[in-house]
Protein backbone atom coordinates (compact mmCIF):
# COMPACT_ATOMS: atom_id res chain seq x y z
CA UNK A 1 0.00 0.00 0.00
CA UNK A 2 1.10 3.55 -0.69
CA UNK A 3 -0.89 6.17 1.19
CA UNK A 4 -0.68 9.84 0.27
CA UNK A 5 -2.22 12.38 2.60
CA UNK A 6 -2.63 16.10 2.04
CA UNK A 7 0.30 16.27 -0.33
CA UNK A 8 1.13 19.79 -1.46
CA UNK A 9 4.01 20.96 -3.56
CA UNK A 10 4.75 24.37 -4.92
CA UNK A 11 7.56 25.99 -6.85
CA UNK A 12 7.68 29.59 -5.71
CA UNK A 13 4.13 30.87 -6.03
CA UNK A 14 3.11 28.10 -8.42
CA UNK A 15 1.09 25.48 -6.52
CA UNK A 16 1.62 22.30 -8.51
CA UNK A 17 -0.04 19.85 -6.12
CA UNK A 18 -2.77 20.97 -3.73
CA UNK A 19 -3.71 18.82 -0.73
CA UNK A 20 -3.70 15.59 -2.71
CA UNK A 21 -4.87 12.49 -0.82
CA UNK A 22 -5.08 9.02 -2.32
CA UNK A 23 -4.21 5.41 -1.74
CA UNK A 24 -2.66 2.80 -3.99
CA UNK A 25 -3.26 -0.85 -3.16
CA UNK A 26 -1.23 -3.97 -3.92
CA UNK A 27 -2.20 -5.97 -6.98
CA UNK A 28 -3.68 -2.98 -8.79
CA UNK A 29 -2.60 -0.87 -11.73
CA UNK A 30 -3.34 2.85 -11.63
CA UNK A 31 -3.32 5.28 -14.51
CA UNK A 32 -2.68 8.95 -13.91
CA UNK A 33 -4.09 11.21 -16.58
CA UNK A 34 -3.74 14.92 -16.93
CA UNK A 35 -2.80 17.61 -19.38
CA UNK A 36 0.82 18.73 -19.75
CA UNK A 37 1.79 20.59 -16.59
CA UNK A 38 -1.02 19.07 -14.51
CA UNK A 39 1.50 17.84 -11.94
CA UNK A 40 1.96 14.16 -12.85
CA UNK A 41 5.74 14.19 -12.90
CA UNK A 42 5.86 16.28 -9.72
CA UNK A 43 3.60 13.75 -8.02
CA UNK A 44 5.92 10.92 -9.10
CA UNK A 45 8.99 12.80 -7.89
CA UNK A 46 7.31 13.40 -4.52
CA UNK A 47 6.44 9.70 -4.16
CA UNK A 48 10.05 8.86 -5.05
CA UNK A 49 11.24 11.34 -2.42
CA UNK A 50 13.11 13.34 -5.02
CA UNK A 51 11.27 16.49 -3.95
CA UNK A 52 10.52 18.15 -0.64
CA UNK A 53 6.80 18.41 -0.03
CA UNK A 54 4.12 19.13 2.53
CA UNK A 55 1.94 16.25 3.70
CA UNK A 56 2.74 12.58 4.23
CA UNK A 57 3.50 9.63 2.00
CA UNK A 58 3.65 6.24 3.69
CA UNK A 59 4.00 2.71 2.38
CA UNK A 60 3.76 -0.83 3.69
CA UNK A 61 7.37 -1.49 2.63
CA UNK A 62 9.79 1.09 3.93
CA UNK A 63 11.66 3.10 2.96
CA UNK A 64 9.45 3.47 -0.07
CA UNK A 65 12.24 4.57 -2.41
CA UNK A 66 14.20 1.37 -1.85
CA UNK A 67 11.29 -0.70 -3.18
CA UNK A 68 10.37 1.65 -5.99
CA UNK A 69 11.21 1.27 -9.65
CA UNK A 70 11.03 4.67 -11.26
CA UNK A 71 10.88 4.99 -15.03
CA UNK A 72 11.48 8.60 -16.01
CA UNK A 73 9.92 10.01 -19.18
CA UNK A 74 13.37 10.42 -20.67
CA UNK A 75 15.78 8.07 -18.93
CA UNK A 76 19.32 9.45 -18.68
CA UNK A 77 22.30 7.37 -19.82
CA UNK A 78 26.01 8.04 -19.57
CA UNK A 79 27.74 8.45 -22.90
CA UNK A 80 30.01 5.42 -22.66
CA UNK A 81 28.16 2.88 -20.62
CA UNK A 82 26.92 -0.30 -22.26
CA UNK A 83 23.42 -1.68 -21.82
CA UNK A 84 24.83 -4.53 -19.75
CA UNK A 85 26.75 -2.13 -17.50
CA UNK A 86 23.64 -0.02 -17.02
CA UNK A 87 21.71 -3.06 -15.83
CA UNK A 88 24.64 -4.07 -13.62
CA UNK A 89 24.71 -0.56 -12.12
CA UNK A 90 21.01 -0.65 -11.28
CA UNK A 91 21.34 -4.08 -9.69
CA UNK A 92 24.47 -3.12 -7.73
CA UNK A 93 22.64 -0.09 -6.40
CA UNK A 94 20.07 -2.35 -4.77
CA UNK A 95 22.57 -5.13 -3.94
CA UNK A 96 20.76 -7.52 -6.28
CA UNK A 97 22.85 -10.17 -8.00
CA UNK A 98 21.79 -11.15 -11.49
CA UNK A 99 23.16 -14.26 -13.12
CA UNK A 100 21.07 -14.92 -16.22
CA UNK A 101 21.08 -11.44 -17.72
CA UNK A 102 21.00 -12.60 -21.34
CA UNK A 103 18.00 -14.82 -20.71
CA UNK A 104 16.16 -11.99 -18.98
CA UNK A 105 16.91 -9.59 -21.84
CA UNK A 106 13.43 -10.18 -23.25
CA UNK A 107 13.50 -7.11 -25.49
CA UNK A 108 16.59 -8.54 -27.26
CA UNK A 109 18.57 -5.37 -26.63
CA UNK A 110 22.17 -5.21 -27.88
CA UNK A 111 23.60 -5.16 -24.37
CA UNK A 112 27.24 -4.83 -25.48
CA UNK A 113 26.53 -1.54 -27.25
CA UNK A 114 26.70 1.85 -25.56
CA UNK A 115 23.23 2.69 -24.23
CA UNK A 116 23.58 6.25 -25.50
CA UNK A 117 23.54 4.90 -29.05
CA UNK A 118 20.17 3.20 -28.51
CA UNK A 119 17.03 4.62 -30.08
CA UNK A 120 14.42 6.29 -27.84
CA UNK A 121 12.38 3.10 -27.66
CA UNK A 122 15.40 0.91 -26.91
CA UNK A 123 16.46 3.24 -24.12
CA UNK A 124 13.02 2.96 -22.60
CA UNK A 125 13.10 -0.83 -22.86
CA UNK A 126 16.54 -0.92 -21.24
CA UNK A 127 15.33 1.27 -18.38
CA UNK A 128 12.26 -0.95 -17.89
CA UNK A 129 14.43 -4.08 -17.90
CA UNK A 130 16.60 -2.50 -15.20
CA UNK A 131 13.62 -1.77 -12.96
CA UNK A 132 12.35 -5.32 -13.36
CA UNK A 133 15.75 -6.84 -12.54
CA UNK A 134 15.87 -4.83 -9.32
CA UNK A 135 12.88 -6.80 -8.01
CA UNK A 136 10.89 -3.77 -6.95
CA UNK A 137 7.48 -3.95 -5.28
CA UNK A 138 6.24 -0.58 -6.49
CA UNK A 139 6.54 0.80 -10.00
CA UNK A 140 6.05 4.28 -11.35
CA UNK A 141 6.17 4.24 -15.12
CA UNK A 142 6.11 7.70 -16.65
CA UNK A 143 5.16 7.27 -20.31
CA UNK A 144 6.37 3.65 -20.64
CA UNK A 145 4.87 3.22 -24.11
CA UNK A 146 6.32 6.37 -25.67
CA UNK A 147 8.59 5.73 -28.66
CA UNK A 148 8.38 1.96 -28.23
CA UNK A 149 7.48 -0.27 -31.19
CA UNK A 150 4.13 -2.11 -31.33
CA UNK A 151 5.59 -5.52 -30.48
CA UNK A 152 7.37 -4.17 -27.42
CA UNK A 153 4.24 -2.25 -26.40
CA UNK A 154 2.45 -5.57 -26.27
CA UNK A 155 5.26 -7.04 -24.16
CA UNK A 156 5.13 -4.07 -21.78
CA UNK A 157 1.37 -4.49 -21.44
CA UNK A 158 1.89 -8.15 -20.54
CA UNK A 159 4.66 -7.24 -18.08
CA UNK A 160 2.29 -4.84 -16.33
CA UNK A 161 -0.38 -7.55 -16.13
CA UNK A 162 2.20 -9.95 -14.70
CA UNK A 163 3.29 -7.38 -12.09
CA UNK A 164 -0.34 -7.00 -11.12
CA UNK A 165 -0.72 -10.75 -10.67
CA UNK A 166 2.42 -10.69 -8.50
CA UNK A 167 0.64 -8.25 -6.18
CA UNK A 168 2.81 -5.26 -7.08
CA UNK A 169 1.61 -1.68 -7.27
CA UNK A 170 1.96 -0.12 -10.71
CA UNK A 171 1.31 3.55 -11.39
CA UNK A 172 1.38 4.59 -15.03
CA UNK A 173 1.21 7.89 -16.79
CA UNK A 174 0.45 7.78 -20.49
CA UNK A 175 -0.83 10.08 -23.16
CA UNK A 176 -2.13 7.11 -25.13
CA UNK A 177 -5.53 6.30 -23.68
CA UNK A 178 -5.77 2.82 -25.23
CA UNK A 179 -2.66 1.67 -23.33
CA UNK A 180 -4.23 2.73 -20.04
CA UNK A 181 -7.51 1.07 -20.99
CA UNK A 182 -5.66 -2.22 -21.56
CA UNK A 183 -3.67 -2.19 -18.32
CA UNK A 184 -5.29 -0.11 -15.58
CA UNK A 185 -7.82 -0.99 -12.89
CA UNK A 186 -8.41 2.64 -12.08
CA UNK A 187 -7.66 5.92 -13.82
CA UNK A 188 -7.16 9.08 -11.82
CA UNK A 189 -7.71 12.45 -13.41
CA UNK A 190 -5.28 15.10 -12.28
CA UNK A 191 -6.27 18.67 -12.99
CA UNK A 192 -4.80 21.87 -11.61
CA UNK A 193 -2.87 19.99 -8.94
CA UNK A 194 -5.86 18.04 -7.63
CA UNK A 195 -7.44 14.70 -8.39
CA UNK A 196 -10.75 15.49 -9.97
CA UNK A 197 -12.06 12.01 -10.52
CA UNK A 198 -11.23 8.34 -10.00
CA UNK A 199 -12.65 6.16 -12.74
CA UNK A 200 -13.07 2.37 -12.45
CA UNK A 201 -12.38 -0.02 -15.33
CA UNK A 202 -16.04 -0.48 -16.28
CA UNK A 203 -16.40 3.29 -16.76
CA UNK A 204 -13.33 3.76 -18.99
CA UNK A 205 -15.43 4.04 -22.14
CA UNK A 206 -17.46 6.90 -20.70
CA UNK A 207 -14.25 8.57 -19.54
CA UNK A 208 -12.72 8.30 -23.01
CA UNK A 209 -15.86 9.73 -24.59
CA UNK A 210 -16.04 12.63 -22.16
CA UNK A 211 -12.29 13.37 -22.59
CA UNK A 212 -12.76 13.42 -26.36
CA UNK A 213 -15.71 15.70 -25.98
CA UNK A 214 -13.88 18.16 -23.72
CA UNK A 215 -10.56 18.07 -25.60
CA UNK A 216 -11.80 18.05 -29.17
CA UNK A 217 -15.30 19.57 -29.06
CA UNK A 218 -15.78 21.42 -32.34
CA UNK A 219 -12.11 22.45 -32.64
CA UNK A 220 -11.61 20.36 -35.79
CA UNK A 221 -14.55 22.08 -37.48
CA UNK A 222 -12.95 25.42 -36.65
CA UNK A 223 -9.98 24.47 -38.84
CA UNK A 224 -12.28 24.78 -41.83
CA UNK A 225 -10.67 21.84 -43.59
CA UNK A 226 -12.03 21.25 -47.11
CA UNK B 1 32.39 37.32 -31.00
CA UNK B 2 32.81 33.60 -30.20
CA UNK B 3 35.49 34.32 -27.63
CA UNK B 4 33.51 37.21 -26.11
CA UNK B 5 30.63 34.81 -25.63
CA UNK B 6 32.91 32.15 -24.10
CA UNK B 7 34.35 34.82 -21.79
CA UNK B 8 30.85 35.80 -20.68
CA UNK B 9 29.90 32.16 -20.08
CA UNK B 10 33.05 31.58 -18.05
CA UNK B 11 32.37 34.67 -15.95
CA UNK B 12 28.82 33.48 -15.36
CA UNK B 13 30.14 30.14 -14.13
CA UNK B 14 32.43 31.87 -11.67
CA UNK B 15 29.53 34.02 -10.46
CA UNK B 16 27.37 30.91 -10.05
CA UNK B 17 30.14 29.47 -7.90
CA UNK B 18 30.01 32.61 -5.73
CA UNK B 19 33.16 34.35 -6.99
CA UNK B 20 33.68 37.68 -8.65
CA UNK B 21 35.29 36.78 -12.01
CA UNK B 22 38.39 38.96 -11.49
CA UNK B 23 38.95 37.32 -8.12
CA UNK B 24 38.55 33.84 -9.61
CA UNK B 25 41.15 34.60 -12.30
CA UNK B 26 43.60 35.95 -9.75
CA UNK B 27 42.99 32.96 -7.50
CA UNK B 28 43.49 30.47 -10.32
CA UNK B 29 46.69 32.14 -11.48
CA UNK B 30 48.01 32.40 -7.93
CA UNK B 31 47.20 28.73 -7.34
CA UNK B 32 48.93 27.74 -10.58
CA UNK B 33 52.00 29.78 -9.71
CA UNK B 34 52.19 28.42 -6.16
CA UNK B 35 51.79 24.81 -7.28
CA UNK B 36 54.29 25.30 -10.09
CA UNK B 37 56.84 26.94 -7.81
CA UNK B 38 56.56 24.32 -5.08
CA UNK B 39 56.46 21.30 -7.36
CA UNK B 40 59.27 22.50 -9.66
CA UNK B 41 61.50 22.94 -6.62
CA UNK B 42 60.77 19.48 -5.30
CA UNK B 43 60.35 17.22 -8.30
CA UNK B 44 62.44 17.12 -11.45
CA UNK B 45 59.53 15.63 -13.41
CA UNK B 46 57.08 18.36 -12.36
CA UNK B 47 57.41 20.39 -15.61
CA UNK B 48 56.27 17.30 -17.54
CA UNK B 49 53.28 17.05 -15.21
CA UNK B 50 52.45 20.68 -15.96
CA UNK B 51 52.62 20.00 -19.69
CA UNK B 52 50.49 16.86 -19.21
CA UNK B 53 47.82 18.67 -17.20
CA UNK B 54 47.60 21.47 -19.74
CA UNK B 55 47.29 19.02 -22.61
CA UNK B 56 44.60 17.09 -20.77
CA UNK B 57 42.58 20.29 -20.43
CA UNK B 58 43.02 20.84 -24.16
CA UNK B 59 41.84 17.30 -24.88
CA UNK B 60 38.58 18.24 -23.15
CA UNK B 61 38.16 21.12 -25.59
CA UNK B 62 38.42 18.64 -28.45
CA UNK B 63 35.46 16.49 -27.52
CA UNK B 64 33.33 15.45 -30.44
CA UNK B 65 30.10 17.21 -29.51
CA UNK B 66 31.86 20.56 -29.21
CA UNK B 67 33.72 19.99 -32.43
CA UNK B 68 30.54 19.03 -34.28
CA UNK B 69 28.86 22.19 -33.00
CA UNK B 70 31.76 24.44 -34.03
CA UNK B 71 31.97 22.79 -37.43
CA UNK B 72 28.31 23.36 -38.14
CA UNK B 73 28.47 27.01 -37.09
CA UNK B 74 31.79 28.20 -38.57
CA UNK B 75 33.57 27.91 -41.90
CA UNK B 76 36.49 25.47 -42.06
CA UNK B 77 39.18 28.15 -41.87
CA UNK B 78 37.41 29.97 -39.04
CA UNK B 79 36.96 26.67 -37.23
CA UNK B 80 40.70 25.91 -37.43
CA UNK B 81 41.54 29.40 -36.15
CA UNK B 82 39.14 29.05 -33.24
CA UNK B 83 40.48 25.63 -32.28
CA UNK B 84 44.08 26.87 -32.35
CA UNK B 85 43.32 30.09 -30.53
CA UNK B 86 41.28 28.51 -27.74
CA UNK B 87 43.96 25.89 -27.17
CA UNK B 88 46.59 28.63 -27.14
CA UNK B 89 44.60 30.76 -24.69
CA UNK B 90 44.23 27.80 -22.37
CA UNK B 91 47.93 26.98 -22.66
CA UNK B 92 49.09 30.57 -22.16
CA UNK B 93 49.34 30.60 -18.35
CA UNK B 94 51.13 27.24 -18.45
CA UNK B 95 53.53 28.49 -21.12
CA UNK B 96 54.27 31.59 -19.05
CA UNK B 97 55.15 29.39 -16.07
CA UNK B 98 57.51 27.35 -18.23
CA UNK B 99 59.12 30.57 -19.51
CA UNK B 100 59.47 31.98 -15.99
CA UNK B 101 61.20 28.80 -14.83
CA UNK B 102 63.17 28.49 -18.09
CA UNK B 103 61.92 25.03 -18.94
CA UNK B 104 62.58 25.35 -22.66
CA UNK B 105 62.25 21.71 -23.71
CA UNK B 106 58.91 21.38 -21.96
CA UNK B 107 57.81 24.68 -23.49
CA UNK B 108 58.56 23.40 -26.98
CA UNK B 109 56.68 20.20 -26.13
CA UNK B 110 53.66 22.18 -24.95
CA UNK B 111 53.65 24.46 -27.99
CA UNK B 112 53.86 21.47 -30.33
CA UNK B 113 51.19 19.63 -28.35
CA UNK B 114 48.90 22.65 -28.35
CA UNK B 115 49.20 22.94 -32.11
CA UNK B 116 48.67 19.23 -32.70
CA UNK B 117 45.70 18.99 -30.35
CA UNK B 118 44.00 21.84 -32.19
CA UNK B 119 44.04 19.60 -35.27
CA UNK B 120 42.88 16.48 -33.53
CA UNK B 121 39.34 15.63 -32.51
CA UNK B 122 39.25 13.30 -29.59
CA UNK B 123 36.90 10.83 -31.11
CA UNK B 124 36.67 7.16 -30.54
CA UNK B 125 33.89 5.36 -32.36
CA UNK B 126 30.70 5.56 -30.33
CA UNK B 127 29.43 2.37 -31.91
CA UNK B 128 32.38 0.17 -31.09
CA UNK B 129 32.45 -0.79 -27.44
CA UNK B 130 35.80 -0.71 -25.70
CA UNK B 131 36.08 -3.51 -23.16
CA UNK B 132 37.20 -2.44 -19.70
CA UNK B 133 37.94 -4.35 -16.51
CA UNK B 134 35.42 -2.11 -14.71
CA UNK B 135 32.11 -3.42 -16.03
CA UNK B 136 31.15 -5.21 -12.83
CA UNK B 137 31.21 -1.94 -10.89
CA UNK B 138 30.17 0.80 -13.28
CA UNK B 139 30.18 3.70 -13.89
CA UNK B 140 32.98 6.21 -13.22
CA UNK B 141 35.97 4.16 -14.34
CA UNK B 142 34.14 2.33 -17.13
CA UNK B 143 33.06 5.65 -18.65
CA UNK B 144 36.24 7.56 -17.76
CA UNK B 145 38.63 4.89 -19.02
CA UNK B 146 36.84 4.71 -22.36
CA UNK B 147 36.94 8.49 -22.71
CA UNK B 148 40.67 8.68 -22.01
CA UNK B 149 41.93 5.43 -23.50
CA UNK B 150 44.38 7.31 -25.73
CA UNK B 151 45.92 9.00 -22.71
CA UNK B 152 46.28 5.68 -20.91
CA UNK B 153 47.99 4.17 -23.91
CA UNK B 154 50.38 7.12 -23.86
CA UNK B 155 51.01 6.69 -20.12
CA UNK B 156 51.87 3.01 -20.51
CA UNK B 157 54.22 3.88 -23.39
CA UNK B 158 55.78 6.54 -21.20
CA UNK B 159 56.44 3.99 -18.48
CA UNK B 160 58.05 1.74 -21.09
CA UNK B 161 60.28 4.64 -22.17
CA UNK B 162 61.11 5.42 -18.53
CA UNK B 163 62.30 1.88 -17.95
CA UNK B 164 64.14 1.76 -21.24
CA UNK B 165 66.03 5.04 -20.80
CA UNK B 166 66.54 4.40 -17.10
CA UNK B 167 64.57 7.41 -15.88
CA UNK B 168 62.97 6.73 -12.50
CA UNK B 169 61.34 10.16 -12.33
CA UNK B 170 59.56 9.64 -15.63
CA UNK B 171 58.19 6.39 -14.25
CA UNK B 172 56.94 8.20 -11.15
CA UNK B 173 55.37 10.80 -13.41
CA UNK B 174 53.51 8.09 -15.34
CA UNK B 175 52.00 6.73 -12.15
CA UNK B 176 51.09 10.25 -11.03
CA UNK B 177 49.30 10.93 -14.31
CA UNK B 178 47.21 7.76 -13.90
CA UNK B 179 45.89 9.19 -10.66
CA UNK B 180 45.40 12.70 -12.06
CA UNK B 181 43.39 11.33 -14.99
CA UNK B 182 41.41 9.05 -12.68
CA UNK B 183 40.61 12.01 -10.45
CA UNK B 184 39.14 13.63 -13.55
CA UNK B 185 36.50 10.88 -13.63
CA UNK B 186 35.00 12.41 -10.49
CA UNK B 187 34.74 16.04 -11.49
CA UNK B 188 31.21 15.98 -12.93
CA UNK B 189 28.11 15.27 -10.82
CA UNK B 190 25.94 12.45 -12.12
CA UNK B 191 22.21 12.73 -12.77
CA UNK B 192 20.31 12.52 -9.46
CA UNK B 193 18.67 9.26 -10.59
CA UNK B 194 22.01 7.48 -10.27
CA UNK B 195 22.33 8.49 -6.64
CA UNK B 196 18.66 8.03 -5.80
CA UNK B 197 18.59 4.38 -6.98
CA UNK B 198 20.95 3.27 -4.23
CA UNK B 199 19.43 1.68 -1.18
CA UNK B 200 22.42 2.59 0.98
CA UNK B 201 22.66 5.32 3.58
CA UNK B 202 24.80 8.33 2.65
CA UNK B 203 27.65 6.90 4.73
CA UNK B 204 27.50 3.48 3.05
CA UNK B 205 27.13 5.07 -0.37
CA UNK B 206 30.29 7.12 0.16
CA UNK B 207 32.18 4.16 1.59
CA UNK B 208 31.20 2.10 -1.46
CA UNK B 209 32.19 4.85 -3.87
CA UNK B 210 35.59 5.29 -2.19
CA UNK B 211 36.17 1.53 -2.14
CA UNK B 212 35.40 1.20 -5.85
CA UNK B 213 37.59 4.20 -6.70
CA UNK B 214 40.55 2.79 -4.75
CA UNK B 215 40.17 -0.69 -6.24
CA UNK B 216 39.72 0.50 -9.79
CA UNK B 217 42.53 3.05 -9.75
CA UNK B 218 44.71 0.22 -8.43
CA UNK B 219 43.94 -1.82 -11.53
CA UNK B 220 45.35 1.00 -13.64
CA UNK B 221 48.23 2.13 -11.45
CA UNK B 222 49.59 -0.88 -9.57
CA UNK B 223 50.97 -2.68 -12.64
CA UNK B 224 53.02 0.45 -13.36
CA UNK B 225 54.13 0.74 -9.74
CA UNK B 226 55.16 -2.92 -9.64
CA UNK B 227 57.18 -2.52 -12.85
CA UNK B 228 58.91 0.53 -11.42
CA UNK B 229 59.70 -1.18 -8.12
CA UNK B 230 61.05 -4.24 -9.94
CA UNK B 231 63.34 -1.98 -11.97
CA UNK B 232 64.33 0.24 -9.02
CA UNK B 233 63.96 -1.86 -5.85
CA UNK B 234 66.09 0.55 -3.85
CA UNK B 235 63.63 3.38 -4.50
CA UNK B 236 60.57 1.49 -3.27
CA UNK B 237 59.91 3.99 -0.48
CA UNK B 238 59.37 6.80 -3.01
CA UNK B 239 56.93 4.71 -5.00
CA UNK B 240 55.02 3.76 -1.86
CA UNK B 241 54.95 7.38 -0.73
CA UNK B 242 53.63 8.47 -4.13
CA UNK B 243 50.95 5.77 -4.08
CA UNK B 244 49.94 6.59 -0.52
CA UNK B 245 49.55 10.29 -1.35
CA UNK B 246 47.81 9.59 -4.63
CA UNK B 247 45.27 7.27 -2.98
CA UNK B 248 44.54 10.02 -0.46
CA UNK B 249 43.86 12.39 -3.35
CA UNK B 250 41.53 9.90 -5.03
CA UNK B 251 39.57 9.54 -1.80
CA UNK B 252 39.51 13.32 -1.41
CA UNK B 253 38.17 13.92 -4.93
CA UNK B 254 35.40 11.33 -4.55
CA UNK B 255 34.27 13.01 -1.34
CA UNK B 256 34.76 16.52 -2.76
CA UNK B 257 32.50 15.61 -5.68
CA UNK B 258 29.65 14.69 -3.37
CA UNK B 259 30.45 17.57 -1.00
CA UNK B 260 29.22 19.83 -3.78
CA UNK B 261 26.49 17.51 -5.09
CA UNK B 262 24.26 18.07 -7.05
CA UNK B 263 26.41 20.97 -8.23
CA UNK B 264 29.84 20.67 -9.80
CA UNK B 265 32.85 20.72 -7.50
CA UNK B 266 33.14 24.27 -6.20
CA UNK B 267 36.22 26.48 -6.35
CA UNK B 268 36.59 26.20 -2.58
CA UNK B 269 37.05 22.45 -2.86
CA UNK B 270 39.39 22.87 -5.82
CA UNK B 271 41.37 25.35 -3.77
CA UNK B 272 41.59 22.92 -0.86
CA UNK B 273 42.77 20.16 -3.18
CA UNK B 274 45.30 22.51 -4.76
CA UNK B 275 46.56 23.50 -1.34
CA UNK B 276 46.90 19.83 -0.49
CA UNK B 277 49.19 19.37 -3.49
CA UNK B 278 51.62 21.67 -1.72
CA UNK B 279 50.97 20.35 1.77
CA UNK B 280 49.60 16.83 1.36
CA UNK B 281 49.15 16.31 5.11
CA UNK B 282 46.30 18.84 4.90
CA UNK B 283 44.28 16.03 3.32
CA UNK B 284 43.98 14.61 6.83
CA UNK B 285 41.91 17.71 7.54
CA UNK B 286 40.10 18.06 4.24
CA UNK B 287 39.03 14.42 3.79
CA UNK B 288 36.89 14.42 6.97
CA UNK B 289 35.61 17.88 6.04
CA UNK B 290 34.58 16.72 2.55
CA UNK B 291 33.08 13.57 4.04
CA UNK B 292 30.82 15.53 6.40
CA UNK B 293 29.76 17.91 3.66
CA UNK B 294 29.12 15.01 1.27
CA UNK B 295 27.02 13.17 3.83
CA UNK B 296 24.86 16.25 4.29
CA UNK B 297 24.51 16.80 0.56
CA UNK B 298 23.53 13.18 -0.11
CA UNK B 299 21.05 12.77 2.72
CA UNK B 300 18.11 14.22 0.74
CA UNK B 301 18.63 11.49 -1.87
CA UNK B 302 19.57 8.62 0.43
CA UNK B 303 17.26 8.87 3.41
Interface residues (C-beta under 8 A of the other chain):
Chain A: X48 X49 X50 X52 X63 X65 X66 X70 X72 X75 X76 X78 X79 X80 X81 X82 X84 X85 X86 X88 X89 X90 X92 X93 X94 X95 X112 X113 X114 X116 X117 X134
Chain B: X126 X127 X129 X130 X135 X136 X137 X138 X139 X142 X143 X146 X147 X190 X191 X192 X193 X194 X196 X197 X198 X199 X300 X301 X303
